């Protein structure tokens, strides 16, 4: 195992703590530095593992460190987390390698000798007390935040909504390594042929239970290393997210609009169900995502998708007479439903953020409504578990636009997924309860 993996893991976590950039973006450029897939995989494992177990690690390190953790230099604290995570959670990494490489990384970062000695001492103490510490973790005899690895404000919300058992299951689900889910681009390869190619590479994979194009890959490593990535055989997308694109059907004949296209996952689903990709329009305001969207469309062979670089409001002003049979709004949100895949999110969000997102979400729906043709379908979706971003947004929207009515999402879901529609007709999943990330979607039809 390379020292560089520890060095970059510590530095990424340090930069994330200082700048609050998404960890995915910080990781992307660092992974390119490694030719060996084992080093790339170790880097990802360390960064995501520390974030998933951060509160547990901190609670234990507080017992092992002679200096209170808040008084430690940020880089030293991240180094202790990275080292302790390896000792306590990574059976495949020899303890001697974990300690030595972490200490060497701290030296390379220019930290003084006394601090490198401090890191060495704390990590060796962690190793000496490993059996005791693992027993504490196993017993769960820690405060709720340390045991569940989520901030207190979220734990309180989830306990009130799902009960203690549901909250615990949700947090436990978020703390497990997320299995990579792909959607096979059947315009280029069949699902069975793709599975065969994965098997040839020694990769274990299985089809999803809800969507025939969904494939789960175990211990996949870097996505770009999977067979067929450059040829556009697949794209990364959660199985529930694949269901959401299908909620536009049935709808009148016409064109489809993806109003918050992101990297293009749901755009690709719309293109797959449209008569032709040319009947799909995608709108994305963020410059970084615009470039990645175009790359993905080219890779998947979907260059005929019409793309607008700008906000939905700007698009509506530029096309005042254009009407769509269906509009999909995968709204910007807190992301609290996917904190298992993106564990940095749980430590960055605050309760007050939810109403800020709500304001944005209602504004986007307000821009989307006039773009619907008579009888058209509006699908609203988030990757959030929180009511402020979900049913409350729908309620606020319907107060302003009474010409729309909620339709039961079950009628648009595959038979295998209809149980995911709740009593109100919304598609809703919760980690630890439904065996998936947390998603919400509502299907609305314009009835005037």
The 8 nearest C-alpha neighbors of each residue, nearest first, counted from 0:
[[1, 38, 2, 37, 4, 41, 96, 92],
 [0, 2, 3, 4, 38, 5, 100, 37],
 [3, 1, 100, 4, 5, 6, 104, 0],
 [4, 2, 6, 1, 5, 7, 104, 38],
 [3, 5, 42, 7, 2, 6, 1, 38],
 [6, 4, 8, 3, 7, 2, 101, 9],
 [5, 7, 104, 3, 9, 4, 8, 10],
 [6, 8, 10, 4, 9, 5, 11, 3],
 [9, 7, 5, 11, 10, 6, 46, 42],
 [10, 8, 12, 6, 7, 77, 11, 78],
 [9, 11, 13, 7, 12, 8, 14, 6],
 [12, 10, 14, 8, 13, 9, 7, 15],
 [11, 13, 15, 9, 10, 14, 16, 8],
 [12, 14, 10, 16, 11, 15, 74, 9],
 [15, 13, 11, 17, 16, 12, 18, 10],
 [14, 16, 19, 12, 18, 13, 17, 20],
 [15, 17, 13, 14, 19, 18, 12, 20],
 [18, 16, 14, 15, 19, 13, 20, 12],
 [17, 19, 15, 20, 16, 14, 13, 21],
 [20, 18, 15, 16, 17, 21, 347, 14],
 [19, 21, 18, 15, 22, 25, 24, 14],
 [22, 20, 23, 24, 19, 25, 15, 343],
 [21, 23, 25, 24, 26, 20, 15, 343],
 [24, 22, 26, 21, 25, 27, 341, 20],
 [23, 25, 27, 22, 26, 21, 28, 20],
 [24, 26, 22, 23, 27, 11, 28, 21],
 [27, 25, 23, 29, 24, 28, 22, 30],
 [26, 28, 24, 30, 29, 25, 23, 31],
 [27, 29, 31, 30, 26, 25, 24, 32],
 [30, 28, 26, 31, 32, 27, 25, 7],
 [31, 29, 32, 27, 28, 39, 33, 26],
 [30, 32, 29, 33, 28, 27, 34, 39],
 [33, 31, 30, 29, 34, 28, 39, 35],
 [34, 32, 31, 35, 30, 39, 38, 36],
 [33, 35, 36, 32, 31, 38, 39, 30],
 [34, 36, 37, 38, 33, 39, 40, 32],
 [35, 37, 39, 38, 40, 34, 220, 33],
 [38, 36, 40, 35, 39, 41, 0, 220],
 [37, 39, 41, 36, 40, 35, 4, 42],
 [40, 38, 36, 42, 37, 41, 30, 33],
 [39, 41, 37, 43, 38, 42, 220, 44],
 [40, 42, 44, 38, 43, 39, 45, 37],
 [43, 41, 4, 39, 45, 44, 40, 8],
 [44, 42, 40, 46, 41, 45, 47, 39],
 [43, 45, 41, 42, 47, 48, 46, 40],
 [46, 44, 48, 42, 43, 47, 49, 41],
 [45, 47, 43, 49, 48, 8, 44, 42],
 [48, 46, 50, 44, 49, 45, 43, 51],
 [47, 49, 45, 51, 50, 46, 44, 52],
 [50, 48, 52, 53, 46, 51, 47, 45],
 [49, 51, 53, 47, 48, 52, 342, 343],
 [50, 52, 48, 174, 49, 342, 53, 47],
 [53, 51, 49, 55, 50, 54, 148, 56],
 [54, 52, 50, 56, 49, 55, 51, 57],
 [53, 55, 145, 148, 57, 56, 52, 58],
 [56, 54, 145, 58, 52, 57, 53, 146],
 [57, 55, 53, 59, 54, 58, 60, 52],
 [56, 58, 60, 54, 59, 55, 61, 53],
 [57, 59, 55, 61, 56, 60, 54, 145],
 [58, 60, 56, 61, 62, 57, 55, 63],
 [61, 59, 63, 57, 62, 58, 64, 56],
 [60, 62, 58, 59, 64, 63, 57, 68],
 [63, 61, 60, 59, 64, 58, 65, 57],
 [64, 62, 60, 61, 121, 65, 59, 124],
 [63, 65, 66, 61, 60, 62, 121, 67],
 [66, 64, 67, 63, 62, 61, 121, 68],
 [65, 67, 64, 68, 70, 71, 61, 69],
 [68, 66, 70, 69, 61, 65, 64, 71],
 [67, 69, 71, 70, 66, 61, 76, 64],
 [70, 68, 71, 67, 72, 66, 73, 76],
 [71, 69, 68, 67, 72, 66, 73, 76],
 [72, 70, 68, 69, 76, 73, 75, 67],
 [71, 73, 75, 74, 76, 70, 69, 68],
 [74, 72, 76, 75, 71, 77, 13, 16],
 [73, 75, 77, 76, 72, 13, 78, 9],
 [76, 74, 78, 72, 77, 73, 79, 71],
 [75, 77, 73, 79, 78, 74, 71, 80],
 [78, 76, 80, 74, 79, 75, 9, 81],
 [77, 79, 75, 81, 76, 80, 9, 82],
 [80, 78, 82, 76, 77, 81, 83, 75],
 [79, 81, 77, 83, 78, 82, 84, 56],
 [82, 80, 78, 84, 79, 83, 77, 49],
 [81, 83, 79, 85, 84, 80, 101, 78],
 [84, 82, 86, 80, 85, 81, 79, 87],
 [85, 83, 81, 87, 88, 82, 86, 80],
 [84, 86, 89, 82, 83, 88, 87, 97],
 [87, 85, 83, 84, 94, 88, 89, 82],
 [88, 86, 84, 85, 83, 89, 129, 133],
 [87, 89, 84, 85, 86, 90, 83, 48],
 [90, 88, 85, 91, 92, 87, 86, 84],
 [89, 91, 92, 88, 93, 86, 87, 85],
 [92, 90, 89, 93, 85, 88, 94, 86],
 [91, 93, 90, 89, 94, 97, 85, 96],
 [94, 92, 96, 95, 97, 91, 90, 86],
 [93, 95, 97, 96, 86, 98, 92, 126],
 [94, 96, 98, 93, 97, 99, 100, 92],
 [97, 95, 99, 93, 94, 98, 100, 92],
 [96, 98, 94, 95, 100, 99, 101, 82],
 [99, 97, 101, 95, 96, 100, 102, 82],
 [98, 100, 96, 102, 101, 97, 95, 103],
 [101, 99, 103, 2, 102, 97, 98, 96],
 [102, 100, 104, 98, 103, 99, 5, 82],
 [101, 103, 105, 99, 104, 100, 115, 119],
 [104, 102, 106, 100, 105, 101, 99, 107],
 [103, 105, 6, 107, 101, 106, 102, 100],
 [104, 106, 108, 102, 103, 107, 110, 115],
 [105, 107, 103, 108, 109, 104, 110, 102],
 [108, 106, 104, 109, 105, 103, 110, 6],
 [109, 107, 105, 106, 110, 104, 6, 103],
 [108, 110, 107, 106, 111, 105, 112, 104],
 [109, 111, 106, 108, 105, 114, 112, 115],
 [112, 110, 114, 113, 109, 115, 106, 116],
 [111, 113, 115, 114, 116, 110, 106, 117],
 [112, 114, 116, 115, 111, 117, 110, 118],
 [115, 113, 117, 116, 112, 111, 118, 110],
 [116, 114, 112, 118, 117, 113, 102, 119],
 [115, 117, 119, 113, 114, 118, 120, 112],
 [116, 118, 114, 120, 115, 119, 113, 121],
 [119, 117, 115, 121, 120, 116, 122, 114],
 [118, 120, 116, 122, 117, 121, 123, 102],
 [119, 121, 117, 123, 118, 122, 116, 124],
 [120, 122, 124, 118, 123, 119, 64, 125],
 [121, 123, 125, 124, 119, 120, 118, 126],
 [124, 122, 126, 120, 125, 121, 119, 127],
 [123, 125, 127, 121, 122, 126, 120, 128],
 [126, 124, 122, 128, 123, 127, 129, 121],
 [125, 127, 129, 123, 124, 128, 122, 86],
 [128, 126, 124, 125, 129, 123, 130, 122],
 [129, 127, 125, 131, 126, 130, 132, 124],
 [128, 130, 126, 132, 131, 127, 125, 133],
 [131, 129, 133, 132, 128, 134, 127, 126],
 [130, 132, 134, 128, 129, 133, 135, 127],
 [133, 131, 129, 135, 134, 130, 128, 136],
 [132, 134, 136, 130, 135, 131, 129, 137],
 [133, 135, 137, 131, 132, 136, 138, 130],
 [136, 134, 132, 138, 133, 137, 140, 139],
 [137, 135, 133, 139, 134, 138, 132, 140],
 [136, 138, 134, 135, 139, 133, 140, 132],
 [139, 137, 135, 140, 136, 134, 141, 133],
 [138, 140, 136, 137, 141, 146, 135, 142],
 [141, 139, 138, 135, 142, 136, 146, 137],
 [140, 142, 139, 146, 145, 143, 135, 136],
 [141, 143, 145, 144, 146, 140, 139, 147],
 [144, 142, 146, 145, 147, 141, 151, 148],
 [143, 145, 147, 148, 146, 149, 142, 151],
 [146, 144, 55, 54, 148, 142, 143, 147],
 [145, 147, 143, 144, 141, 148, 142, 55],
 [146, 148, 144, 170, 145, 149, 143, 167],
 [149, 147, 54, 145, 144, 146, 52, 55],
 [148, 150, 144, 147, 345, 151, 154, 153],
 [151, 149, 152, 153, 144, 154, 346, 148],
 [150, 152, 154, 153, 144, 155, 149, 143],
 [153, 151, 155, 154, 150, 156, 350, 349],
 [154, 152, 156, 155, 151, 150, 157, 149],
 [153, 155, 151, 157, 156, 152, 158, 150],
 [154, 156, 158, 152, 153, 157, 151, 159],
 [157, 155, 153, 159, 154, 158, 160, 152],
 [156, 158, 160, 154, 166, 159, 155, 161],
 [159, 157, 162, 163, 155, 166, 161, 160],
 [158, 160, 156, 157, 162, 161, 155, 163],
 [161, 159, 157, 158, 162, 156, 166, 165],
 [162, 160, 165, 158, 157, 166, 159, 163],
 [163, 161, 158, 165, 164, 159, 160, 166],
 [162, 164, 158, 166, 165, 167, 161, 159],
 [163, 165, 167, 166, 162, 168, 161, 158],
 [166, 164, 161, 168, 162, 167, 163, 169],
 [167, 165, 169, 163, 158, 157, 168, 164],
 [166, 168, 164, 170, 165, 169, 171, 163],
 [167, 169, 431, 171, 165, 166, 170, 172],
 [170, 168, 431, 430, 166, 172, 167, 171],
 [171, 169, 173, 167, 172, 168, 147, 166],
 [172, 170, 168, 174, 173, 169, 167, 175],
 [171, 173, 431, 169, 170, 174, 175, 430],
 [174, 172, 339, 170, 171, 175, 338, 169],
 [173, 175, 171, 51, 172, 339, 170, 176],
 [176, 174, 172, 173, 177, 171, 339, 51],
 [175, 177, 178, 174, 339, 340, 173, 48],
 [176, 178, 340, 175, 179, 339, 173, 174],
 [179, 177, 217, 180, 176, 216, 215, 218],
 [178, 180, 216, 215, 177, 181, 217, 219],
 [179, 181, 215, 237, 214, 236, 235, 178],
 [182, 180, 235, 214, 236, 234, 213, 233],
 [183, 181, 213, 212, 233, 234, 236, 214],
 [182, 184, 233, 212, 185, 232, 181, 190],
 [183, 185, 233, 232, 186, 187, 182, 188],
 [186, 184, 188, 187, 189, 183, 190, 232],
 [185, 187, 184, 188, 189, 271, 232, 183],
 [188, 186, 185, 184, 232, 189, 231, 299],
 [189, 187, 185, 232, 186, 184, 193, 192],
 [190, 188, 185, 192, 191, 193, 187, 183],
 [189, 191, 193, 192, 194, 183, 212, 188],
 [192, 190, 194, 193, 189, 195, 188, 196],
 [193, 191, 195, 189, 194, 190, 196, 188],
 [194, 192, 196, 190, 195, 191, 189, 197],
 [195, 193, 197, 191, 192, 196, 190, 198],
 [194, 196, 192, 198, 193, 197, 191, 199],
 [197, 195, 199, 193, 198, 194, 192, 200],
 [198, 196, 194, 200, 202, 199, 195, 193],
 [197, 199, 201, 195, 202, 200, 196, 194],
 [198, 200, 196, 197, 201, 195, 202, 194],
 [199, 201, 197, 198, 202, 196, 226, 225],
 [202, 200, 198, 199, 197, 203, 196, 204],
 [203, 201, 198, 197, 200, 204, 217, 219],
 [202, 204, 217, 216, 198, 201, 205, 197],
 [205, 203, 216, 215, 217, 202, 214, 194],
 [206, 204, 215, 214, 207, 216, 203, 194],
 [205, 207, 214, 213, 215, 208, 211, 204],
 [208, 206, 213, 214, 209, 210, 211, 205],
 [207, 209, 210, 206, 415, 211, 213, 416],
 [210, 208, 415, 416, 207, 211, 413, 238],
 [209, 211, 213, 212, 207, 208, 238, 242],
 [212, 210, 213, 207, 209, 206, 208, 190],
 [211, 213, 183, 182, 210, 190, 214, 206],
 [214, 212, 182, 207, 210, 211, 181, 206],
 [213, 215, 206, 181, 207, 205, 180, 182],
 [216, 214, 180, 205, 204, 179, 206, 181],
 [217, 215, 204, 179, 219, 203, 180, 214],
 [216, 218, 219, 203, 178, 204, 215, 179],
 [219, 217, 220, 216, 202, 178, 203, 179],
 [218, 220, 217, 216, 221, 222, 202, 179],
 [221, 219, 40, 218, 222, 36, 224, 39],
 [220, 222, 224, 223, 219, 40, 225, 39],
 [221, 223, 224, 225, 220, 219, 228, 235],
 [222, 224, 221, 225, 228, 229, 226, 227],
 [225, 223, 222, 221, 226, 228, 220, 36],
 [224, 226, 222, 223, 228, 227, 221, 219],
 [227, 225, 228, 224, 197, 196, 200, 223],
 [228, 226, 230, 232, 229, 231, 225, 233],
 [227, 229, 231, 230, 223, 226, 225, 232],
 [228, 230, 231, 227, 298, 223, 232, 226],
 [231, 229, 227, 228, 232, 298, 299, 187],
 [232, 230, 299, 298, 228, 233, 229, 227],
 [231, 233, 184, 227, 230, 187, 183, 228],
 [234, 232, 183, 184, 182, 231, 181, 228],
 [233, 235, 182, 181, 236, 183, 264, 232],
 [236, 234, 181, 180, 182, 233, 237, 264],
 [235, 237, 181, 180, 182, 234, 238, 264],
 [238, 236, 240, 180, 239, 241, 181, 235],
 [237, 239, 241, 240, 213, 236, 242, 180],
 [240, 238, 242, 241, 237, 243, 438, 435],
 [239, 241, 243, 237, 242, 238, 236, 244],
 [242, 240, 238, 239, 243, 244, 237, 236],
 [243, 241, 239, 240, 245, 244, 238, 412],
 [242, 244, 240, 245, 246, 241, 239, 440],
 [245, 243, 246, 242, 265, 241, 268, 269],
 [244, 246, 243, 247, 242, 248, 411, 412],
 [247, 245, 411, 248, 243, 244, 442, 412],
 [246, 248, 245, 325, 249, 376, 378, 244],
 [249, 247, 250, 246, 245, 411, 376, 325],
 [248, 250, 247, 411, 251, 246, 376, 245],
 [249, 251, 248, 376, 375, 324, 247, 252],
 [252, 250, 324, 253, 375, 374, 249, 325],
 [253, 251, 324, 250, 254, 323, 325, 249],
 [254, 252, 324, 323, 251, 255, 278, 325],
 [253, 255, 278, 323, 324, 279, 256, 325],
 [254, 256, 279, 325, 323, 326, 324, 278],
 [257, 255, 326, 280, 258, 279, 281, 327],
 [258, 256, 281, 327, 260, 259, 326, 266],
 [257, 259, 282, 328, 256, 260, 327, 311],
 [260, 258, 283, 329, 328, 257, 282, 261],
 [259, 261, 283, 263, 257, 282, 281, 258],
 [262, 260, 263, 259, 288, 283, 292, 289],
 [261, 263, 292, 288, 291, 264, 260, 295],
 [262, 264, 266, 260, 292, 261, 265, 267],
 [265, 263, 267, 266, 262, 236, 268, 234],
 [264, 266, 268, 267, 263, 244, 269, 241],
 [267, 265, 263, 269, 268, 264, 257, 270],
 [266, 268, 270, 265, 264, 269, 263, 271],
 [269, 267, 265, 271, 270, 266, 244, 272],
 [268, 270, 266, 272, 271, 267, 273, 244],
 [271, 269, 276, 267, 273, 268, 272, 266],
 [270, 272, 268, 269, 273, 267, 276, 275],
 [271, 273, 269, 270, 268, 274, 245, 275],
 [274, 272, 270, 275, 271, 269, 276, 278],
 [273, 275, 272, 276, 278, 270, 271, 277],
 [274, 276, 273, 277, 278, 270, 279, 271],
 [277, 275, 270, 304, 278, 279, 303, 273],
 [278, 276, 303, 304, 275, 279, 305, 280],
 [277, 279, 254, 276, 275, 255, 273, 280],
 [280, 278, 255, 304, 277, 276, 256, 254],
 [279, 281, 305, 256, 306, 304, 257, 255],
 [282, 280, 257, 306, 260, 256, 258, 305],
 [283, 281, 307, 258, 260, 259, 306, 308],
 [282, 284, 260, 308, 259, 309, 285, 261],
 [285, 283, 309, 310, 308, 286, 282, 289],
 [286, 284, 288, 287, 283, 289, 309, 308],
 [287, 285, 289, 288, 284, 290, 308, 283],
 [288, 286, 289, 290, 285, 291, 292, 284],
 [287, 289, 291, 290, 285, 286, 292, 262],
 [288, 290, 286, 292, 287, 291, 285, 283],
 [291, 289, 293, 292, 288, 287, 294, 286],
 [290, 292, 294, 288, 293, 289, 262, 295],
 [293, 291, 262, 289, 295, 290, 294, 263],
 [292, 294, 296, 290, 295, 291, 297, 289],
 [295, 293, 291, 297, 292, 296, 298, 290],
 [296, 294, 298, 292, 297, 293, 299, 291],
 [295, 297, 301, 293, 299, 298, 294, 302],
 [296, 298, 300, 294, 295, 299, 302, 301],
 [299, 297, 231, 295, 296, 300, 294, 230],
 [298, 300, 231, 296, 297, 301, 295, 232],
 [299, 301, 297, 298, 302, 296, 231, 303],
 [302, 300, 296, 303, 299, 304, 297, 276],
 [301, 303, 304, 297, 296, 300, 305, 293],
 [304, 302, 277, 301, 276, 305, 300, 279],
 [303, 305, 277, 276, 279, 302, 301, 280],
 [306, 304, 280, 303, 281, 279, 277, 307],
 [307, 305, 281, 280, 282, 304, 308, 283],
 [306, 308, 282, 309, 281, 283, 305, 314],
 [309, 307, 283, 284, 282, 306, 289, 310],
 [308, 310, 284, 283, 307, 313, 282, 311],
 [311, 309, 284, 313, 312, 283, 314, 282],
 [310, 312, 314, 313, 258, 315, 282, 366],
 [313, 311, 315, 310, 314, 366, 316, 363],
 [314, 312, 310, 316, 311, 315, 309, 317],
 [313, 315, 311, 317, 312, 316, 318, 310],
 [316, 314, 312, 318, 317, 313, 319, 311],
 [317, 315, 313, 314, 319, 318, 312, 311],
 [316, 318, 314, 315, 319, 313, 312, 320],
 [319, 317, 315, 321, 316, 320, 314, 313],
 [320, 318, 316, 315, 321, 317, 370, 322],
 [321, 319, 318, 322, 370, 315, 317, 316],
 [322, 320, 318, 319, 370, 323, 315, 372],
 [321, 323, 370, 372, 371, 320, 324, 369],
 [324, 322, 371, 254, 325, 372, 255, 370],
 [323, 325, 375, 253, 254, 251, 372, 255],
 [324, 326, 376, 255, 323, 375, 377, 247],
 [327, 325, 256, 377, 255, 257, 378, 376],
 [326, 328, 378, 257, 258, 377, 256, 379],
 [329, 327, 379, 258, 330, 259, 378, 380],
 [330, 328, 380, 259, 381, 379, 327, 331],
 [329, 331, 328, 381, 332, 380, 360, 259],
 [332, 330, 329, 360, 381, 333, 356, 259],
 [333, 331, 334, 356, 330, 381, 383, 382],
 [332, 334, 335, 383, 353, 356, 348, 331],
 [335, 333, 383, 382, 336, 332, 337, 338],
 [336, 334, 383, 333, 338, 337, 384, 345],
 [335, 337, 437, 383, 382, 384, 334, 436],
 [338, 336, 339, 436, 335, 340, 334, 437],
 [337, 339, 341, 342, 340, 335, 344, 336],
 [338, 173, 340, 337, 342, 341, 174, 177],
 [341, 339, 338, 337, 177, 342, 173, 176],
 [340, 342, 338, 339, 343, 344, 337, 47],
 [343, 341, 338, 344, 339, 51, 50, 345],
 [342, 344, 341, 345, 346, 50, 347, 22],
 [345, 343, 347, 342, 346, 338, 341, 348],
 [344, 346, 343, 347, 348, 342, 338, 149],
 [345, 347, 344, 343, 348, 150, 149, 342],
 [348, 346, 344, 345, 343, 349, 19, 16],
 [349, 347, 345, 346, 344, 352, 350, 333],
 [350, 348, 351, 352, 347, 353, 152, 346],
 [349, 351, 352, 353, 348, 152, 153, 354],
 [350, 352, 353, 349, 354, 355, 348, 356],
 [353, 351, 355, 350, 349, 354, 356, 348],
 [354, 352, 356, 355, 351, 350, 357, 387],
 [353, 355, 357, 356, 352, 351, 358, 387],
 [356, 354, 352, 358, 357, 353, 359, 351],
 [355, 357, 359, 353, 354, 358, 332, 360],
 [356, 358, 354, 360, 388, 355, 359, 361],
 [357, 359, 355, 361, 356, 360, 354, 362],
 [360, 358, 362, 356, 357, 361, 363, 355],
 [361, 359, 357, 363, 362, 358, 356, 330],
 [360, 362, 364, 358, 363, 359, 392, 365],
 [361, 363, 365, 359, 360, 364, 358, 366],
 [364, 362, 366, 360, 365, 361, 367, 359],
 [365, 363, 367, 361, 366, 362, 368, 360],
 [364, 366, 362, 363, 367, 368, 361, 396],
 [367, 365, 363, 364, 368, 312, 362, 369],
 [366, 368, 364, 370, 365, 369, 363, 326],
 [367, 369, 370, 365, 366, 371, 364, 377],
 [370, 368, 371, 367, 366, 365, 322, 372],
 [369, 371, 322, 368, 367, 323, 372, 321],
 [372, 370, 323, 322, 375, 369, 368, 324],
 [371, 373, 322, 375, 323, 324, 374, 370],
 [374, 372, 375, 445, 447, 371, 446, 324],
 [373, 375, 445, 446, 372, 444, 376, 251],
 [374, 376, 324, 372, 373, 371, 445, 325],
 [375, 377, 444, 325, 443, 247, 250, 324],
 [376, 378, 326, 443, 325, 442, 327, 444],
 [379, 377, 442, 327, 441, 328, 443, 326],
 [380, 378, 328, 441, 440, 329, 327, 377],
 [381, 379, 440, 329, 439, 330, 328, 441],
 [382, 380, 383, 439, 330, 329, 438, 332],
 [381, 383, 438, 336, 334, 437, 337, 439],
 [384, 382, 336, 335, 334, 381, 385, 438],
 [383, 385, 336, 437, 335, 438, 429, 386],
 [384, 386, 383, 387, 388, 389, 335, 353],
 [387, 385, 389, 388, 390, 391, 384, 392],
 [388, 386, 391, 385, 389, 353, 357, 354],
 [389, 387, 357, 386, 392, 385, 391, 353],
 [388, 390, 386, 392, 391, 387, 385, 439],
 [389, 391, 393, 392, 386, 394, 388, 387],
 [390, 392, 394, 387, 393, 389, 386, 395],
 [393, 391, 395, 389, 390, 394, 388, 361],
 [394, 392, 390, 396, 391, 395, 397, 389],
 [393, 395, 391, 397, 392, 396, 390, 398],
 [396, 394, 392, 398, 393, 397, 391, 399],
 [395, 397, 393, 399, 398, 394, 400, 392],
 [398, 396, 400, 401, 394, 399, 395, 393],
 [399, 397, 395, 396, 400, 401, 394, 393],
 [398, 400, 397, 396, 401, 395, 365, 394],
 [399, 401, 397, 402, 398, 396, 403, 368],
 [402, 400, 397, 403, 398, 399, 404, 396],
 [401, 403, 400, 447, 446, 445, 404, 397],
 [404, 402, 445, 401, 444, 446, 443, 400],
 [403, 405, 443, 444, 406, 445, 402, 446],
 [406, 404, 443, 442, 444, 407, 403, 441],
 [407, 405, 442, 443, 408, 404, 424, 444],
 [406, 408, 424, 409, 410, 425, 405, 442],
 [407, 409, 410, 424, 411, 425, 442, 420],
 [410, 408, 417, 412, 407, 411, 420, 424],
 [409, 411, 408, 412, 407, 417, 406, 413],
 [412, 410, 246, 409, 408, 248, 245, 413],
 [411, 413, 409, 417, 410, 416, 414, 408],
 [414, 412, 416, 415, 417, 411, 209, 210],
 [415, 413, 417, 416, 412, 209, 409, 418],
 [414, 416, 209, 413, 417, 208, 418, 412],
 [417, 415, 413, 414, 418, 209, 419, 412],
 [418, 416, 409, 419, 414, 412, 420, 415],
 [417, 419, 416, 420, 415, 409, 421, 414],
 [418, 420, 417, 426, 416, 427, 421, 428],
 [421, 419, 426, 425, 409, 418, 424, 417],
 [420, 422, 424, 423, 425, 419, 426, 427],
 [423, 421, 424, 420, 425, 407, 426, 419],
 [422, 424, 421, 425, 407, 420, 405, 426],
 [423, 425, 407, 421, 408, 422, 420, 406],
 [426, 424, 441, 420, 421, 423, 408, 440],
 [425, 427, 420, 440, 439, 419, 408, 421],
 [428, 426, 439, 438, 419, 425, 420, 421],
 [427, 429, 437, 438, 433, 419, 439, 430],
 [428, 430, 437, 432, 433, 436, 431, 384],
 [431, 429, 436, 169, 435, 432, 437, 434],
 [430, 432, 169, 168, 172, 434, 433, 429],
 [431, 433, 430, 429, 434, 169, 168, 165],
 [432, 434, 435, 429, 428, 431, 430, 436],
 [435, 433, 431, 432, 430, 436, 429, 172],
 [436, 434, 430, 433, 437, 429, 428, 431],
 [435, 437, 430, 337, 336, 429, 438, 428],
 [436, 438, 336, 429, 428, 430, 384, 382],
 [439, 437, 382, 428, 427, 383, 381, 336],
 [438, 440, 427, 381, 380, 426, 382, 389],
 [441, 439, 380, 426, 379, 425, 381, 427],
 [440, 442, 425, 379, 378, 443, 426, 380],
 [441, 443, 378, 406, 408, 377, 405, 246],
 [444, 442, 405, 377, 404, 406, 376, 403],
 [445, 443, 376, 403, 404, 375, 446, 377],
 [444, 446, 403, 374, 375, 402, 447, 373],
 [445, 447, 374, 402, 403, 444, 373, 404],
 [446, 402, 445, 373, 374, 403, 401, 444]]
